[in-house]
Amino acid sequence: MRAARFHEYGDTSRLTIDEVPEPQPGPCEVRIRVTAASVNPLDWKVRSGDLREVLPVDLPAVPGRDAAGVVDAFGEGVQGVSIGERVFGLGGLTGATAELAVLSAWAATPKTWSDEQAAAAGLASVTALNGLKVLGPLEGSTLLIEGAAGGVGSAAVEIAVAEGATVIGTASERNHAFLSLLGAIPTTYGAGLKERLAELAPGGIDLVLDTAASGSLADLVMIAGNPARVATIADYRNAQRLGVHMANAENDPALLERAAELGRRGHYTPYVERAFDLEEIAQAHAYSERGRVRGKIVVVL
C-alpha cells in the first residue's frame, strides 16, 4: 500500500510517499481503507523531532493520528461494526496517512458528513469534549473559548452551543463571520480582551477553555476569577503553575460516538479549510505549520 512517511526527523522535505506493508489490526482494533486523514499540529511536531524526548516514534514513521474510511478488517473481540461500514476515529500516535490504517477507537460516520469532514472530526472532537467536560455543566453558562476558529476551538464552539452555553470566541477578525455562523459571539484576542468582554458579557465570564496556548493563560484565569473555571488543552507548561484544568485527547469511543450523535442531529459539522492529495503531504504539513488554520486541513486518499 502507499503511505506518507518520514525516515528521519526534520522539515517537510523529509516526507516521502512509499510502498509499505499493510498494517494488521490487533485485538479490539479495526482496519480501514482510508478515504481521508487529518493533519494536526501534533503530526508535524512529531515529524520535526520537537517532541522526540516525550513522544519518540520508531522510524520510518507514517504521520497522522486520526482518519476516516471504510472498515475492511477487524481484530479479535471487535463487535458492533461491519465490513464496509463508514467510520472515523483514532489510532496510535502515527499511522493514519496511508491507504490502510488501524484504529483503536471509532464511531460510525454520520451520513450528513463527507469523508473529509469525518477525517477532521476524530482528534478535534475528543479533545474539545474532554476540555469542556472538566469544566462541568455548560447549560446557562457564559463560556469564553480562546482560539475558537481552529479545529478544536470550532468543535468546542458547536458542542458548547448545543449544550446550552452562551459562547464568546476569540479569533482574528477574518474569522469573526465564521464564528458567528457556528453560534458564537466573536471578539479579537490580545490586549484589551478584559474590556471587550465586559461589554459583551456584562454578567461576567463563567468558564474558559484555552485551545491556543498563546501565552494568555494567566489573563484567562484573571478573567474567570478562579483557576478551577479554566481548562487548557495546549498550555501544559503554565497550567500546573496556575492550577487550571489540563485536558488531553483520549482514544475513547464514547466521546467519538457523542461527536457523531451531535453530527447526526446537525449540531456539529467539522469545518475543512483545505484538502490535499496524498502526494501533497509536504504542502499539507507546511500549510498547518503556518498556523491560523480555520477548522482543519485533511489529506485525501
C-alpha positions as CSV (number, residue, x, y, z in Angstrom):
1,M,0.0,0.0,0.0
2,R,1.0,3.6,-0.4
3,A,1.7,5.8,2.7
4,A,3.3,9.0,3.6
5,R,6.5,8.5,5.7
6,F,9.4,10.3,7.2
7,H,12.6,8.3,7.6
8,E,14.3,10.8,9.9
9,Y,13.2,13.8,11.9
10,G,13.3,17.1,10.2
11,D,11.4,19.6,8.0
12,T,8.8,18.8,5.4
13,S,11.4,17.7,2.9
14,R,11.7,14.5,4.9
15,L,8.2,13.4,3.9
16,T,8.0,10.9,1.1
17,I,5.4,8.6,-0.4
18,D,6.5,4.9,-0.1
19,E,5.2,1.5,-0.7
20,V,4.9,-0.1,2.7
21,P,3.5,-3.4,4.2
22,E,-0.2,-3.4,5.1
23,P,-0.9,-2.9,8.8
24,Q,-2.9,-5.7,10.6
25,P,-5.5,-5.0,13.3
26,G,-4.9,-6.4,16.7
27,P,-7.5,-7.3,19.4
28,C,-10.2,-4.7,19.7
29,E,-8.9,-2.8,16.6
30,V,-10.4,-2.2,13.1
31,R,-8.5,-1.6,9.9
32,I,-10.0,1.0,7.5
33,R,-9.4,1.7,3.8
34,V,-8.7,5.4,4.4
35,T,-10.7,8.0,2.4
36,A,-9.2,11.0,4.2
37,A,-6.8,11.6,7.1
38,S,-6.5,14.6,9.3
39,V,-3.4,16.9,9.7
40,N,-2.8,18.1,13.2
41,P,-0.2,20.3,14.8
42,L,0.8,17.2,16.7
43,D,1.7,15.4,13.4
44,W,4.3,18.0,12.3
45,K,5.7,18.5,15.8
46,V,6.3,14.7,16.0
47,R,7.8,14.7,12.4
48,S,10.1,17.6,13.2
49,G,11.6,15.9,16.3
50,D,10.5,18.6,18.6
51,L,8.7,16.0,20.8
52,R,11.2,13.2,20.5
53,E,12.1,13.4,24.2
54,V,8.4,12.9,25.3
55,L,6.8,11.2,22.3
56,P,9.5,9.2,20.4
57,V,8.5,7.2,17.4
58,D,10.1,4.3,15.5
59,L,11.5,5.5,12.2
60,P,10.5,5.4,9.4
61,A,7.1,6.5,10.6
62,V,3.7,7.3,8.9
63,P,2.4,10.6,10.2
64,G,-1.2,11.0,11.4
65,R,-3.3,10.0,14.3
66,D,-6.9,10.2,13.0
67,A,-8.6,9.2,9.8
68,A,-11.9,8.2,8.2
69,G,-12.7,5.4,5.9
70,V,-14.4,2.1,5.3
71,V,-13.8,-0.9,7.6
72,D,-12.1,-3.7,5.7
73,A,-10.8,-5.9,8.5
74,F,-11.0,-6.2,12.3
75,G,-9.3,-8.0,15.1
76,E,-10.4,-10.4,17.8
77,G,-13.1,-9.1,20.1
78,V,-14.5,-6.4,17.9
79,Q,-18.3,-6.1,17.9
80,G,-20.9,-3.8,16.6
81,V,-19.2,-2.9,13.3
82,S,-19.4,-4.5,9.8
83,I,-17.1,-4.8,6.9
84,G,-17.8,-1.9,4.5
85,E,-19.1,0.4,7.2
86,R,-18.1,4.1,7.2
87,V,-16.3,5.1,10.4
88,F,-14.0,7.8,11.7
89,G,-11.6,7.6,14.7
90,L,-8.2,7.4,16.2
91,G,-5.2,5.1,16.1
92,G,-1.8,5.4,17.5
93,L,0.5,8.5,17.5
94,T,1.4,7.7,13.9
95,G,0.0,5.6,11.0
96,A,-3.1,7.4,9.7
97,T,-1.9,9.0,6.5
98,A,-1.9,5.8,4.4
99,E,-4.2,3.8,2.2
100,L,-4.9,1.5,5.1
101,A,-4.8,2.4,8.8
102,V,-5.6,0.7,12.1
103,L,-8.0,2.4,14.6
104,S,-8.3,1.6,18.3
105,A,-11.3,3.9,18.8
106,W,-14.0,4.7,16.2
107,A,-17.7,5.6,15.6
108,A,-20.0,5.3,12.7
109,T,-19.7,8.3,10.4
110,P,-22.9,10.4,10.2
111,K,-24.5,10.3,6.8
112,T,-24.5,14.1,6.7
113,W,-20.7,14.2,6.9
114,S,-18.4,14.0,3.9
115,D,-15.3,11.8,4.1
116,E,-13.2,15.0,4.6
117,Q,-15.4,16.2,7.4
118,A,-15.3,12.8,9.1
119,A,-11.5,12.8,8.9
120,A,-11.4,16.2,10.6
121,A,-13.6,15.1,13.5
122,G,-11.6,12.5,15.4
123,L,-8.9,14.2,17.4
124,A,-10.6,17.6,17.3
125,S,-13.9,16.4,18.8
126,V,-12.4,14.2,21.6
127,T,-10.1,17.0,22.6
128,A,-12.9,19.5,22.7
129,L,-15.2,17.2,24.5
130,N,-12.6,16.5,27.2
131,G,-11.8,20.1,27.6
132,L,-15.4,21.0,28.1
133,K,-16.1,18.0,30.4
134,V,-13.6,19.1,33.0
135,L,-15.4,22.5,33.3
136,G,-18.7,20.9,34.4
137,P,-22.2,21.6,33.2
138,L,-22.4,24.2,30.5
139,E,-26.1,24.9,30.2
140,G,-26.8,28.5,31.1
141,S,-23.2,29.5,31.5
142,T,-21.2,32.1,29.6
143,L,-18.1,30.3,28.1
144,L,-15.1,32.0,26.6
145,I,-13.1,29.9,24.1
146,E,-9.6,31.2,23.3
147,G,-8.6,30.3,19.8
148,A,-12.2,29.5,18.7
149,A,-11.6,29.2,15.0
150,G,-9.2,26.3,14.9
151,G,-10.0,22.6,14.7
152,V,-10.5,22.1,18.4
153,G,-11.9,25.5,19.1
154,S,-14.5,25.4,16.4
155,A,-15.6,21.9,17.5
156,A,-15.9,23.2,21.1
157,V,-18.0,26.2,20.0
158,E,-20.6,23.9,18.3
159,I,-20.6,21.4,21.2
160,A,-21.0,24.1,23.9
161,V,-23.7,25.9,22.0
162,A,-25.6,22.6,21.6
163,E,-25.3,22.1,25.4
164,G,-26.9,25.4,26.1
165,A,-23.9,27.7,26.8
166,T,-23.5,31.3,25.6
167,V,-20.2,31.2,23.8
168,I,-17.8,34.0,23.2
169,G,-14.9,33.1,20.9
170,T,-11.6,34.8,20.3
171,A,-10.1,34.8,16.8
172,S,-8.6,37.1,14.2
173,E,-11.1,39.5,12.5
174,R,-11.1,37.4,9.3
175,N,-12.7,34.5,11.3
176,H,-15.4,36.5,13.0
177,A,-18.1,35.8,10.5
178,F,-17.2,32.1,10.7
179,L,-17.6,32.1,14.5
180,S,-21.0,33.8,14.2
181,L,-22.2,31.1,11.8
182,L,-21.2,28.5,14.4
183,G,-23.2,30.3,17.1
184,A,-20.5,32.2,19.0
185,I,-20.1,35.8,19.7
186,P,-16.8,36.7,18.2
187,T,-14.1,39.1,19.5
188,T,-10.4,39.6,18.9
189,Y,-7.8,38.2,21.2
190,G,-4.9,40.0,22.9
191,A,-4.6,43.4,24.6
192,G,-7.9,44.8,25.8
193,L,-9.7,41.5,26.0
194,K,-11.0,42.1,29.5
195,E,-12.6,45.4,28.5
196,R,-14.2,43.9,25.4
197,L,-15.6,41.1,27.4
198,A,-17.1,43.5,29.9
199,E,-19.2,44.9,27.0
200,L,-20.1,41.5,25.5
201,A,-20.8,39.8,28.8
202,P,-21.8,42.3,31.5
203,G,-22.7,39.4,33.8
204,G,-19.1,38.1,33.6
205,I,-17.4,35.0,32.2
206,D,-18.3,31.8,34.0
207,L,-15.9,29.3,32.3
208,V,-12.9,29.5,29.9
209,L,-11.4,26.9,27.5
210,D,-8.0,27.7,26.1
211,T,-7.2,25.9,22.8
212,A,-4.5,28.3,21.7
213,A,-1.6,28.2,24.2
214,S,-0.8,31.8,23.1
215,G,0.6,32.8,26.5
216,S,-2.7,34.3,27.7
217,L,-3.5,31.6,30.3
218,A,-2.7,33.9,33.3
219,D,-5.0,36.6,31.9
220,L,-7.7,34.0,31.3
221,V,-7.6,32.9,34.9
222,M,-8.0,36.6,35.9
223,I,-11.0,36.9,33.6
224,A,-12.6,33.8,35.0
225,G,-11.8,34.8,38.6
226,N,-10.9,31.2,39.6
227,P,-8.4,28.7,38.0
228,A,-11.0,26.0,38.7
229,R,-13.1,27.6,36.0
230,V,-10.4,27.4,33.3
231,A,-9.2,24.5,31.2
232,T,-6.5,24.3,28.6
233,I,-5.8,21.6,26.0
234,A,-2.5,23.1,25.0
235,D,-0.6,25.2,27.6
236,Y,0.6,22.4,29.9
237,R,3.7,24.4,30.9
238,N,1.6,27.1,32.6
239,A,-1.4,25.0,33.6
240,Q,0.2,23.3,36.6
241,R,1.7,26.6,37.8
242,L,-1.6,28.4,37.6
243,G,-3.8,25.5,38.9
244,V,-6.1,25.2,35.9
245,H,-7.5,22.0,34.5
246,M,-5.5,20.2,31.8
247,A,-7.4,18.1,29.2
248,N,-5.9,15.6,26.9
249,A,-7.2,13.7,23.8
250,E,-8.2,10.1,24.5
251,N,-8.9,7.2,22.2
252,D,-12.4,7.0,23.7
253,P,-15.1,5.5,21.6
254,A,-17.8,7.1,23.8
255,L,-16.5,10.6,23.0
256,L,-16.4,9.8,19.3
257,E,-20.0,8.5,19.5
258,R,-21.0,11.7,21.3
259,A,-19.5,13.7,18.4
260,A,-21.2,11.5,15.8
261,E,-24.5,11.9,17.6
262,L,-24.1,15.7,17.6
263,G,-23.3,15.4,13.9
264,R,-26.4,13.3,13.1
265,R,-28.5,15.9,14.9
266,G,-27.0,18.8,13.0
267,H,-25.2,20.3,16.0
268,Y,-21.6,19.6,14.9
269,T,-20.3,19.8,11.4
270,P,-16.5,19.7,11.2
271,Y,-15.1,22.5,9.0
272,V,-12.4,21.7,6.5
273,E,-10.5,24.7,5.3
274,R,-8.5,22.8,2.7
275,A,-7.9,19.3,1.4
276,F,-4.7,18.0,-0.1
277,D,-3.9,14.8,-2.1
278,L,-1.6,12.2,-0.5
279,E,1.2,13.3,-2.9
280,E,0.9,16.8,-1.4
281,I,1.6,15.7,2.2
282,A,4.6,18.1,2.4
283,Q,2.4,21.0,1.4
284,A,-0.2,19.9,3.9
285,H,2.2,19.9,6.8
286,A,3.7,23.3,5.7
287,Y,0.2,24.8,5.5
288,S,-0.5,23.6,9.0
289,E,2.8,24.8,10.3
290,R,2.0,28.4,9.2
291,G,-0.8,28.4,11.8
292,R,-4.1,30.3,11.8
293,V,-5.9,27.4,10.1
294,R,-9.7,27.8,10.2
295,G,-11.1,24.5,11.2
296,K,-9.0,21.6,9.9
297,I,-7.0,20.5,6.9
298,V,-7.0,17.0,5.6
299,V,-5.3,14.7,3.2
300,V,-7.5,12.8,0.7
301,L,-6.6,9.3,-0.5
